[in-house]
Amino acid sequence: MKILFLTRWFPPYAGIFIERHAQAVSLFNELAVLAILPGETSSGLKPVTDDNADHPGFTVIRYVYRPSRCRIGMVAGMINLIRFVIRAFAGFRYISKHYGSFDLIHVHILTRAAIPAFLLNLLTGIPYIISEHWTRYIPENWGFTGIVRRSLTRLIVHRASAVITVSDFLKTAMQDCGLRNKKFIIIPNTVDTTMFTIAGKNKGKQAKRILHVSNFHEQAKNIHGILRVIKILHEQRKDFEILFIGGREPALGEARKYASDLGLESPGVIFKGPIPADELADAYRESSFLLMFSNFESFSIVIPEALSCGTPVLATSAGGITEYFSTNSGRLISPGDELALLDNLNFMLDHYESFDPEYLGGFIESRFGLKKVGSQFDELYRSVLNRQGNS
């Protein structure tokens, strides 16, 4: 089968989890990724094709549009939508000409990216399915607003051949927003277990290192809460360091400033910024445990990545995390509970070596490995196309 991913997020802009899904799908099917992304300069209708060496197994075609600078939000949104749709149809033509016709469109992230697939389905009958990752449907991160957007999204979701979410938590949140489809299913995020492996675990490990990895979105990741508790922990003991990886400006700068205002300075508190995936895998292996103090999450891919490297986790029972987390993986606490965080940081610093790296790595391989998730997508694609052929 020939599958087309259509997305508005793709690395390095955003959406590493979409790239991982592409890796999984490409193990079973021919795949092209059509990524239409905002940028400082427009590529017009000329595609930029990634070197296949960057993505062995599938092709990535990018179009870049310059977001509207109109100060009227509704007008800017409409202009951006038009620019997106024009490039999507240019991409459909380019891919069909150079790589052959595709059997199914797999849309990632509602709503804008689904509109071209919806229109093409009306014109040609090519089926589309939707994967949603976004937490905008939950009250803590509410962003599913506007009568037009909500009505259009409901229409697009209803017509899709299937809707995929990465957790039951996100599925329920979408359904609570009135999004209906006969085939709502859960396929989780995936982990490249050939990269995120326990091989070399503890080699070069820093003594008692806490690791945090995120985009530093304060409302979701609660970086300030972590830093407040680390301040107290530093007053109790000095036998650890905490390494923050990820984040981009201005969020990264704001986190650094908050740490400085609290009197937390290097070498005990380190901000490293974004790093390549292979270096991130090393950071997981070299750390004592991963810390996530999120207020909400649809899945949190960094948790299974850390577990795949044999590193236990201290996290919150936020959203989809509870659906795959067990006592063998580490500790769970309630979101926002800083007293519980302090207690459990002390526990993990003293007991992180009691968690079995072999068990952690094997659990992730069996549930979130590329082959496991890729086979789930393949089964879904075949069921959709079989229904299409019989209708």
C-alpha positions as CSV (number, residue, x, y, z in Angstrom):
1,M,0.0,0.0,0.0
2,K,1.1,3.6,-0.6
3,I,0.4,5.8,2.3
4,L,0.6,9.6,2.4
5,F,1.2,11.4,5.7
6,L,-0.2,15.0,5.7
7,T,1.0,17.1,8.6
8,R,1.5,20.6,9.8
9,W,4.1,19.5,12.3
10,F,7.3,17.7,11.5
11,P,10.9,17.9,12.8
12,P,12.8,20.1,13.2
13,Y,9.8,22.4,13.5
14,A,7.9,20.2,15.8
15,G,6.4,16.7,16.1
16,I,9.1,14.2,16.7
17,F,6.4,11.7,17.5
18,I,5.0,12.0,14.0
19,E,8.4,11.2,12.6
20,R,8.5,8.1,14.8
21,H,5.1,7.0,13.5
22,A,6.5,7.4,10.0
23,Q,9.4,5.1,10.8
24,A,6.9,2.5,12.1
25,V,4.6,2.8,9.1
26,S,7.5,2.5,6.6
27,L,8.4,-0.9,7.9
28,F,5.2,-2.3,6.4
29,N,4.1,0.2,3.7
30,E,5.4,2.6,1.1
31,L,5.3,6.1,2.7
32,A,5.7,9.7,1.7
33,V,5.3,12.5,4.2
34,L,3.9,15.8,3.0
35,A,4.8,18.4,5.6
36,I,3.4,21.9,5.2
37,L,5.1,24.2,7.7
38,P,5.2,27.9,8.6
39,G,8.5,29.7,8.1
40,E,10.2,33.1,7.8
41,T,10.3,32.8,4.0
42,S,7.9,31.0,1.7
43,S,9.0,28.2,-0.7
44,G,6.1,29.1,-2.9
45,L,4.8,26.0,-4.7
46,K,8.3,24.5,-5.0
47,P,8.8,21.5,-2.8
48,V,11.9,20.8,-0.8
49,T,12.7,17.1,-0.7
50,D,14.7,15.7,2.2
51,D,17.8,13.6,1.5
52,N,16.7,10.0,1.9
53,A,19.6,9.4,4.2
54,D,17.9,11.6,6.7
55,H,14.8,9.4,6.7
56,P,15.7,5.9,5.4
57,G,12.5,4.0,4.4
58,F,10.3,7.0,3.5
59,T,10.4,10.3,1.6
60,V,9.7,13.7,3.1
61,I,8.4,16.6,0.9
62,R,8.2,20.0,2.6
63,Y,6.4,23.2,1.6
64,V,6.9,26.3,3.6
65,Y,4.4,29.2,3.8
66,R,4.9,32.6,5.5
67,P,2.2,33.1,8.1
68,S,0.0,36.2,7.7
69,R,0.9,39.2,9.7
70,C,-2.6,40.5,9.7
71,R,-3.5,41.7,13.2
72,I,-7.1,40.5,12.8
73,G,-7.0,36.9,14.0
74,M,-9.8,35.5,11.9
75,V,-8.5,37.1,8.7
76,A,-5.0,35.9,9.4
77,G,-6.3,32.4,10.1
78,M,-8.2,32.3,6.8
79,I,-5.1,33.5,4.9
80,N,-3.0,30.9,6.5
81,L,-5.5,28.2,5.7
82,I,-5.7,29.2,2.1
83,R,-1.9,29.1,1.8
84,F,-1.8,25.7,3.5
85,V,-4.5,24.2,1.2
86,I,-2.9,25.5,-2.0
87,R,0.4,23.9,-1.0
88,A,-1.3,20.7,0.0
89,F,-2.8,20.3,-3.4
90,A,0.5,21.2,-5.1
91,G,2.0,18.5,-2.9
92,F,-0.7,15.9,-3.9
93,R,0.2,16.6,-7.6
94,Y,3.9,16.4,-7.0
95,I,3.8,13.2,-5.1
96,S,1.4,11.5,-7.6
97,K,3.7,12.5,-10.5
98,H,7.0,11.5,-8.9
99,Y,6.1,8.7,-6.6
100,G,2.8,7.3,-7.9
101,S,-0.8,7.6,-6.7
102,F,-1.4,6.9,-3.0
103,D,-4.1,4.7,-1.6
104,L,-4.8,6.5,1.6
105,I,-4.1,9.8,3.4
106,H,-3.1,9.7,7.0
107,V,-3.6,13.2,8.5
108,H,-1.7,14.2,11.6
109,I,-3.1,17.0,13.8
110,L,-6.5,18.7,13.4
111,T,-7.9,20.8,11.9
112,R,-6.0,22.6,9.2
113,A,-4.1,19.6,7.9
114,A,-7.4,17.6,7.5
115,I,-9.1,20.1,5.3
116,P,-7.2,19.2,2.1
117,A,-7.7,15.5,2.7
118,F,-11.4,16.1,3.2
119,L,-11.6,18.1,0.0
120,L,-9.7,15.5,-2.0
121,N,-11.9,12.8,-0.6
122,L,-15.0,14.6,-1.9
123,L,-13.3,15.0,-5.3
124,T,-11.7,11.6,-5.8
125,G,-12.9,9.3,-3.0
126,I,-9.4,8.7,-1.7
127,P,-10.0,7.8,2.0
128,Y,-8.4,9.6,4.9
129,I,-7.8,8.8,8.5
130,I,-6.8,11.2,11.3
131,S,-4.3,10.9,14.1
132,E,-4.7,13.4,16.9
133,H,-2.0,14.2,19.5
134,W,-3.0,17.6,20.7
135,T,-4.4,18.3,24.2
136,R,-6.4,21.3,23.2
137,Y,-9.7,19.4,24.0
138,I,-9.1,19.2,27.7
139,P,-10.1,22.1,30.1
140,E,-6.6,22.7,31.3
141,N,-5.4,23.5,27.8
142,W,-8.7,24.5,26.2
143,G,-8.2,25.6,22.6
144,F,-11.1,24.0,20.8
145,T,-13.0,27.2,20.2
146,G,-14.9,29.1,17.5
147,I,-18.2,28.0,16.0
148,V,-16.7,27.6,12.5
149,R,-13.7,25.6,13.6
150,R,-15.7,23.3,15.8
151,S,-18.4,22.7,13.2
152,L,-15.8,22.1,10.5
153,T,-13.8,19.8,12.7
154,R,-16.9,17.7,13.6
155,L,-17.7,17.3,9.9
156,I,-14.2,16.3,9.0
157,V,-13.9,13.8,11.9
158,H,-17.3,12.3,11.1
159,R,-16.3,11.7,7.4
160,A,-12.9,10.2,8.2
161,S,-12.5,6.5,7.8
162,A,-11.0,6.3,11.2
163,V,-9.7,8.5,14.0
164,I,-6.7,7.5,16.0
165,T,-5.6,8.9,19.4
166,V,-2.5,8.1,21.4
167,S,-4.4,7.5,24.6
168,D,-7.9,6.7,25.9
169,F,-7.6,10.0,27.8
170,L,-7.4,12.0,24.6
171,K,-10.1,9.9,22.9
172,T,-12.5,10.6,25.7
173,A,-11.7,14.3,25.6
174,M,-12.4,14.6,21.9
175,Q,-15.6,12.7,22.2
176,D,-16.7,15.0,25.0
177,C,-16.2,17.8,22.5
178,G,-18.8,16.3,20.2
179,L,-16.4,14.7,17.8
180,R,-17.9,11.5,16.5
181,N,-16.6,8.7,14.3
182,K,-17.6,5.0,14.0
183,K,-14.0,3.9,14.3
184,F,-12.2,5.7,17.1
185,I,-9.1,3.7,18.1
186,I,-6.0,4.0,20.2
187,I,-2.5,3.5,18.7
188,P,0.2,4.8,21.0
189,N,3.3,6.8,20.2
190,T,6.3,4.6,19.3
191,V,9.9,4.4,20.4
192,D,12.9,3.6,18.2
193,T,14.2,0.8,20.5
194,T,17.3,0.4,18.3
195,M,18.4,3.9,19.4
196,F,16.8,4.1,22.8
197,T,18.3,1.0,24.2
198,I,19.7,-0.1,27.5
199,A,23.1,-1.0,25.9
200,G,25.7,1.1,27.7
201,K,23.3,1.9,30.6
202,N,25.3,3.5,33.5
203,K,28.5,3.9,31.4
204,G,29.8,7.3,32.2
205,K,26.7,7.9,34.4
206,Q,26.9,11.0,36.6
207,A,26.3,10.2,40.3
208,K,22.6,10.7,41.0
209,R,21.5,12.8,38.0
210,I,17.9,13.8,37.6
211,L,16.9,14.4,34.0
212,H,14.0,16.4,32.7
213,V,13.2,16.5,28.9
214,S,10.4,18.6,27.4
215,N,9.5,21.6,25.3
216,F,9.4,23.8,28.5
217,H,5.8,24.8,27.9
218,E,5.1,26.1,31.4
219,Q,1.4,25.6,31.5
220,A,1.8,21.9,30.7
221,K,5.3,20.9,32.0
222,N,5.3,23.0,35.2
223,I,9.0,23.8,35.1
224,H,8.6,26.4,37.8
225,G,7.2,23.8,40.1
226,I,10.1,21.5,39.6
227,L,12.6,24.4,40.3
228,R,10.8,25.4,43.5
229,V,11.1,21.9,44.8
230,I,14.7,21.5,43.6
231,K,15.5,24.6,45.6
232,I,14.2,22.9,48.8
233,L,15.9,19.6,47.9
234,H,19.2,21.4,47.6
235,E,18.8,22.7,51.1
236,Q,18.4,19.1,52.3
237,R,21.1,17.3,50.3
238,K,23.9,18.0,47.8
239,D,24.4,14.6,46.3
240,F,22.6,15.2,43.0
241,E,22.4,17.4,39.9
242,I,19.4,18.0,37.6
243,L,19.8,18.3,33.9
244,F,17.1,20.0,31.8
245,I,17.1,19.1,28.1
246,G,14.9,20.7,25.4
247,G,12.9,23.9,25.1
248,R,13.4,26.8,22.8
249,E,13.3,30.5,23.2
250,P,11.6,32.3,24.9
251,A,10.5,29.4,27.1
252,L,14.1,28.2,27.7
253,G,15.2,31.7,28.7
254,E,12.3,32.1,31.1
255,A,13.2,28.8,32.8
256,R,16.8,29.8,33.2
257,K,15.8,33.2,34.7
258,Y,13.4,31.6,37.1
259,A,16.1,29.2,38.3
260,S,18.5,32.2,38.7
261,D,15.9,34.1,40.7
262,L,15.6,31.1,43.0
263,G,19.4,31.1,43.4
264,L,19.8,27.8,41.6
265,E,23.0,27.9,39.6
266,S,25.3,25.6,37.7
267,P,26.9,23.0,38.3
268,G,23.9,21.6,40.2
269,V,21.2,22.8,37.8
270,I,22.1,22.5,34.1
271,F,20.1,23.7,31.1
272,K,21.3,22.1,27.9
273,G,18.6,23.1,25.3
274,P,17.6,20.8,22.4
275,I,20.0,18.0,21.4
276,P,20.0,15.3,18.7
277,A,18.2,12.0,19.4
278,D,21.4,10.0,19.7
279,E,22.7,12.4,22.4
280,L,19.3,12.3,24.1
281,A,19.5,8.5,24.3
282,D,22.9,8.8,26.0
283,A,21.5,11.3,28.4
284,Y,18.7,8.9,29.4
285,R,21.2,6.1,30.0
286,E,23.6,8.3,32.0
287,S,20.8,9.6,34.3
288,S,19.5,8.0,37.5
289,F,15.9,8.7,36.6
290,L,13.6,11.0,34.5
291,L,11.5,13.6,36.2
292,M,8.2,14.8,34.6
293,F,5.9,17.1,36.7
294,S,3.3,17.7,34.0
295,N,-0.1,19.3,34.7
296,F,-1.5,17.5,31.6
297,E,-0.3,15.1,28.9
298,S,-1.9,13.2,26.1
299,F,0.9,10.6,26.2
300,S,4.4,12.0,27.0
301,I,6.8,10.2,24.6
302,V,9.9,11.0,26.7
303,I,8.7,8.6,29.4
304,P,8.7,5.4,27.3
305,E,12.0,6.7,25.7
306,A,13.6,6.8,29.1
307,L,12.2,3.4,30.1
308,S,13.4,2.0,26.9
309,C,16.9,3.0,27.9
310,G,16.5,1.3,31.3
311,T,15.9,4.5,33.2
312,P,13.1,4.7,35.7
313,V,10.7,7.6,35.9
314,L,9.1,9.9,38.5
315,A,6.0,11.5,36.9
316,T,2.5,12.8,37.5
317,S,-0.7,10.8,36.9
318,A,-1.6,13.3,34.2
319,G,-3.8,12.2,31.3
320,G,-2.6,9.3,29.2
321,I,0.5,8.6,31.4
322,T,-1.5,6.3,33.8
323,E,-2.5,4.0,30.9
324,Y,0.9,2.5,30.5
325,F,2.8,3.4,33.7
326,S,3.3,0.7,36.4
327,T,5.0,0.5,39.8
328,N,7.8,-1.3,38.1
329,S,8.5,1.9,36.0
330,G,9.0,4.3,38.9
331,R,6.7,6.5,40.9
332,L,3.5,8.5,40.1
333,I,2.3,11.5,42.0
334,S,-0.6,13.9,41.6
335,P,-0.1,16.9,39.3
336,G,0.9,20.0,41.1
337,D,1.6,18.3,44.4
338,E,5.0,19.8,45.4
339,L,5.2,18.1,48.8
340,A,4.7,14.7,47.1
341,L,7.3,15.6,44.6
342,L,9.9,16.5,47.3
343,D,9.2,13.2,49.1
344,N,9.5,11.1,46.0
345,L,12.6,12.9,44.7
346,N,14.3,11.8,47.9
347,F,12.9,8.2,47.4
348,M,14.1,8.0,43.8
349,L,17.5,9.4,44.6
350,D,18.0,6.7,47.2
351,H,16.3,3.8,45.4
352,Y,16.7,4.4,41.6
353,E,19.0,1.4,41.3
354,S,16.3,-1.0,42.5
355,F,14.5,-0.7,39.2
356,D,15.5,-3.4,36.6
357,P,16.8,-1.9,33.3
358,E,16.2,-5.2,31.4
359,Y,12.6,-5.3,32.5
360,L,12.0,-1.6,31.6
361,G,13.6,-2.0,28.1
362,G,11.7,-5.2,27.4
363,F,8.4,-3.7,28.4
364,I,8.7,-0.8,26.0
365,E,9.9,-3.0,23.1
366,S,6.8,-5.3,23.5
367,R,4.3,-2.4,23.6
368,F,5.8,0.6,21.9
369,G,8.5,-0.7,19.6
370,L,8.4,0.4,15.9
371,K,7.4,-3.1,14.6
372,K,4.6,-3.3,17.2
373,V,3.1,0.1,16.4
374,G,3.8,-0.3,12.6
375,S,1.8,-3.5,12.5
376,Q,-1.2,-1.8,14.2
377,F,-1.2,0.9,11.6
378,D,-0.9,-1.7,8.8
379,E,-3.9,-3.6,10.1
380,L,-5.9,-0.4,10.3
381,Y,-4.9,0.7,6.8
382,R,-5.9,-2.7,5.4
383,S,-9.3,-2.7,7.1
384,V,-10.0,0.8,5.8
385,L,-9.1,0.0,2.2
386,N,-11.0,-3.3,2.4
387,R,-14.1,-1.5,3.5
388,Q,-13.5,1.0,0.7
389,G,-13.3,-1.7,-1.9
390,N,-16.4,-3.4,-0.6
391,S,-18.5,-0.3,-0.4
